[in-house]
Amino acid sequence: MSGLLSVSFHLLLLFKLVAPVTFRHHRYDELVRTLYKVHNECPYITRVYSIGRSVKGRHLYVLEFSDYPGIHEPLEPEVKYVGNMHGNEVLGRELLLQLAEFLCEEFRNGNQRIVRLVESTRVHILPSMNPDGYEVAAAQGADSSGYLVGRNNANGVDLNRNFPDLNTYIYYNEKHGGPNHHLPLPDNWKSQVEPETQAVIQWIRSFNFVLSANLHGGAVVANYPFDKSLEHRVRGFRRTANTPTPDDKLFQKLAKVYSYAHGWMHQGWNCGDYFPDGITNGASWYSLSKGMQDFNYLHTNCFEITLELSCDKFPRQEELQREWLGNREALVQFLEQVHQGIKGMVRDENYNNLVEAIISVSGINHDVTSGDHGDYFRLLLPGTYTVTATAPGFDPETVTVTVGPGEPKLVNFLLKRSVPQATPTRRVPNSGHGDRVLPKQV
């Protein structure tokens, strides 16, 4: 009898471990429990950490997937998903919770695709950037007519209009010369942003993120930068106009990967709008200032797109399973896109890692830098490129590399210290007692 009870217990335990995911909306406490549930089921490949707190003190929790959680492995890229930036746009939040459970379960089941992804990539999932706004939206429910209720944070601020505006500087620099990457923040930036925004900025400055997607709702389209139009304002409004980044073709490809892996985004006709291939340049759709997408590209090494995933900002619970099935493959494929282009180490002659070395690609006016471990990642489409690594005090090194459609090409740089140039001299008569040698004035 005891043996039968033991077998029954183990069958019950097995059933609980493989029980299908329940498709429902998660309030804040339920979201936290779900993250820790996934961590408890996959403790060796996950980590839960907080990047800060909301206005009302709720933690902004991140779930990390990696074969070495909490550790950056050199040459292993970092990628992130951010959901629920607008509190009433809730599908992204639920999809990211589903994705977390899916990655854990498939890894445990030995799905080689997911095992390979987790072992070669460090994935960070922030299901809710605006938990305060979500609670307001959830309190009114999915059937309410309050279209904007819960969109903003508890201070009434739209978090996707709250990042430092770096577009103005890059548009000026493109015309008059100046840095094309890692634009500095104003000294008082912390006083200009909300707690949630500050937490995310400090987060993306702490990790060398390579790729990212920001999940929204209210349309069905993959939106890529720039979001802010280069056109001048007309009667107080900034004109919509296609405003591409130097990496426009790459961004279009990233957007299309999601769109065509999605169940219906690529069809173009959704929510009364039409977007060819299911993608759009942000500024071509409508101009948006101080957004997170452009900020990632202009201040860090991270390439971020914005995914609008549902016509309804707060879909009914019974719609969640269909939405998950429509997005599951796209969510996984997008993560896999971080493995393309080139990557490598930048070191000196003594094999010391060089931090913040600049990696430039001829013909693309946007550089990236090496991280704290000396490794760099440069997303590129297939083709042949001239790539240069530079660092203060070292001679630059330039190589020609051909990138294929598969795994990233490994391109390491070994920089030699610059040899100080001898100072040119000129001779000055010295009253018949020989010439005095003076440094040349420069």
Salt bridges, closest charged atoms under 4 A:
GLU30 OE2 - ARG24 NH1 3.16
GLU41 OE2 - LYS37 NZ 3.44
GLU64 OE1 - ARG47 NE 2.79
GLU64 OE2 - ARG122 NE 2.84
GLU78 OE2 - HIS72 ND1 2.66
GLU78 OE2 - ARG122 NH1 2.95
GLU78 OE1 - HIS124 NE2 2.66
GLU89 OE2 - HIS86 ND1 3.19
GLU89 OE2 - ARG151 NH1 3.36
GLU89 OE1 - HIS216 ND1 3.07
GLU89 OE2 - LYS313 NZ 2.61
GLU94 OE1 - HIS26 ND1 2.67
GLU101 OE2 - LYS37 NZ 3.20
ASP132 OD1 - ARG58 NH1 2.73
GLU135 OE1 - ARG27 NE 2.81
ASP143 OD1 - ARG316 NH1 2.49
ASP158 OD1 - HIS86 NE2 2.72
ASP158 OD2 - ARG151 NH2 2.97
ASP158 OD2 - ARG161 NH1 3.60
ASP165 OD2 - LYS228 NZ 2.54
GLU231 OE1 - ARG239 NH1 3.64
ASP247 OD1 - ARG378 NH1 2.81
ASP277 OD2 - LYS256 NZ 3.83
GLU304 OE1 - LYS80 NZ 3.06
GLU318 OE2 - ARG316 NE 2.83
GLU323 OE2 - ARG322 NH1 3.93
GLU329 OE2 - ARG113 NH2 2.92
GLU336 OE2 - ARG113 NE 2.77
ASP367 OD2 - HIS181 NE2 3.92
ASP375 OD2 - HIS72 NE2 2.74
